[in-house]
């Protein structure tokens, strides 16, 4: 019976260690008003050659 209790405690410790990064990320995300780890550069605001080529390819395939 004692082995089962020790195993359960050990498994609980491993689970806490495994899910600690997720808990930290959720804490930081909610603390910064929905911005994970502060201000980040918004995506899609600047032109790129690759995005233009993909956009052309998609528009040609739709025709």
Backbone as CSV, one residue per row, in Angstrom:
resi,resn,N_x,N_y,N_z,CA_x,CA_y,CA_z,C_x,C_y,C_z
1,UNK,0.818,-1.198,0.000,0.000,0.000,0.000,0.866,1.268,0.000
2,UNK,1.951,1.227,0.721,2.836,2.384,0.771,3.494,2.660,-0.558
3,UNK,3.763,1.591,-1.336,4.373,1.779,-2.658,3.435,2.526,-3.598
4,UNK,2.149,2.263,-3.502,1.172,2.926,-4.369,1.090,4.413,-4.030
5,UNK,1.138,4.750,-2.755,1.080,6.154,-2.349,2.322,6.902,-2.824
6,UNK,3.481,6.278,-2.691,4.724,6.906,-3.157,4.710,7.057,-4.673
7,UNK,4.202,6.063,-5.376,4.099,6.149,-6.837,3.156,7.280,-7.242
8,UNK,2.029,7.428,-6.548,1.077,8.493,-6.861,1.702,9.868,-6.623
9,UNK,2.440,10.009,-5.531,3.109,11.284,-5.245,4.159,11.579,-6.310
10,UNK,4.914,10.570,-6.703,5.930,10.747,-7.742,5.293,11.139,-9.072
11,UNK,4.184,10.484,-9.436,3.492,10.813,-10.688,2.923,12.231,-10.641
12,UNK,2.425,12.662,-9.489,1.914,14.021,-9.341,3.044,15.039,-9.515
13,UNK,4.205,14.753,-8.958,5.362,15.631,-9.103,5.786,15.735,-10.569
14,UNK,5.846,14.598,-11.267,6.209,14.601,-12.693,5.185,15.406,-13.501
15,UNK,3.900,15.270,-13.198,2.859,16.025,-13.910,3.013,17.525,-13.667
16,UNK,3.332,17.913,-12.449,3.535,19.340,-12.155,4.712,19.902,-12.940
17,UNK,5.780,19.148,-13.030,6.953,19.598,-13.784,6.632,19.670,-15.279
18,UNK,5.862,18.704,-15.771,5.557,18.664,-17.199,4.643,19.813,-17.619
19,UNK,3.693,20.196,-16.768,2.737,21.226,-17.151,3.108,22.617,-16.641
20,UNK,4.230,22.770,-16.000,4.659,24.084,-15.512,4.854,25.101,-16.644
21,UNK,5.469,24.739,-17.782,5.607,25.738,-18.861,4.257,26.219,-19.395
22,UNK,3.279,25.327,-19.472,1.956,25.740,-19.924,1.327,26.711,-18.936
23,UNK,1.437,26.424,-17.671,0.904,27.331,-16.658,1.595,28.683,-16.678
24,UNK,2.900,28.692,-16.901,3.645,29.950,-16.973,3.197,30.772,-18.175
25,UNK,3.008,30.103,-19.323,2.567,30.818,-20.522,1.177,31.412,-20.308
26,UNK,0.263,30.658,-19.721,-1.083,31.170,-19.469,-1.017,32.352,-18.501
27,UNK,-0.195,32.250,-17.486,-0.040,33.350,-16.528,0.494,34.602,-17.219
28,UNK,1.531,34.470,-18.035,2.107,35.632,-18.712,1.137,36.196,-19.737
29,UNK,0.398,35.338,-20.426,-0.540,35.802,-21.459,-1.655,36.629,-20.831
30,UNK,-2.193,36.184,-19.705,-3.274,36.931,-19.078,-2.763,38.163,-18.353
31,UNK,-1.520,38.162,-17.911,-0.973,39.295,-17.183,-0.718,40.485,-18.102
32,UNK,-0.384,40.268,-19.347,-0.013,41.346,-20.255,-1.179,41.764,-21.148
33,UNK,-2.401,41.640,-20.698,-3.596,42.073,-21.432,-3.710,41.386,-22.792
34,UNK,-3.514,40.114,-22.824,-3.698,39.364,-24.052,-2.529,39.388,-25.001
35,UNK,-1.410,39.943,-24.602,-0.225,39.957,-25.451,0.814,39.041,-24.815
36,UNK,1.110,37.907,-25.451,2.068,36.993,-24.824,3.469,37.590,-24.785
37,UNK,4.011,37.750,-23.595,5.377,38.222,-23.379,5.618,39.617,-23.942
38,UNK,4.640,40.503,-23.834,4.827,41.895,-24.217,4.449,42.169,-25.652
39,UNK,4.881,43.311,-26.135,4.553,43.723,-27.500,5.327,42.878,-28.498
40,UNK,4.606,42.408,-29.497,5.255,41.655,-30.571,4.906,42.323,-31.889
41,UNK,5.701,42.062,-32.899,5.454,42.645,-34.205,4.236,41.972,-34.835
42,UNK,3.256,42.749,-35.286,2.090,42.131,-35.918,2.472,41.491,-37.253
43,UNK,1.860,40.377,-37.529,2.171,39.662,-38.767,1.260,40.141,-39.890
44,UNK,1.773,40.161,-41.092,0.981,40.503,-42.256,0.907,41.978,-42.558
45,UNK,1.655,42.798,-41.876,1.588,44.232,-42.119,2.551,44.708,-43.199
46,UNK,3.502,43.891,-43.579,4.473,44.329,-44.562,4.473,43.358,-45.750
47,UNK,4.836,43.902,-46.890,4.873,43.104,-48.112,6.107,42.208,-48.137
48,UNK,5.971,41.046,-48.729,7.126,40.193,-48.933,7.001,39.542,-50.303
49,UNK,8.125,39.210,-50.890,8.126,38.607,-52.218,7.437,37.247,-52.197
50,UNK,7.647,36.493,-51.166,7.024,35.172,-51.070,5.509,35.276,-50.973
51,UNK,5.022,36.200,-50.141,3.572,36.350,-49.999,2.944,36.845,-51.295
52,UNK,3.627,37.734,-51.997,3.116,38.204,-53.289,3.067,37.070,-54.302
53,UNK,4.083,36.220,-54.324,4.107,35.091,-55.256,2.999,34.086,-54.926
54,UNK,2.797,33.820,-53.670,1.737,32.894,-53.270,0.377,33.481,-53.600
55,UNK,0.213,34.766,-53.382,-1.056,35.414,-53.710,-1.344,35.339,-55.214
56,UNK,-0.319,35.575,-56.038,-0.476,35.450,-57.486,-0.845,34.025,-57.889
57,UNK,-0.173,33.049,-57.283,-0.441,31.643,-57.589,-1.879,31.269,-57.224
58,UNK,-2.340,31.711,-56.096,-3.718,31.398,-55.675,-4.724,32.072,-56.591
59,UNK,-4.481,33.319,-56.957,-5.415,34.003,-57.842,-5.434,33.371,-59.229
60,UNK,-4.281,32.865,-59.707,-4.251,32.172,-61.003,-4.971,30.831,-60.933
61,UNK,-4.873,30.154,-59.818,-5.559,28.869,-59.685,-7.068,29.017,-59.568
62,UNK,-7.527,30.154,-59.050,-8.965,30.389,-58.923,-9.621,30.662,-60.271
63,UNK,-8.861,31.119,-61.256,-9.408,31.456,-62.587,-9.773,30.250,-63.365
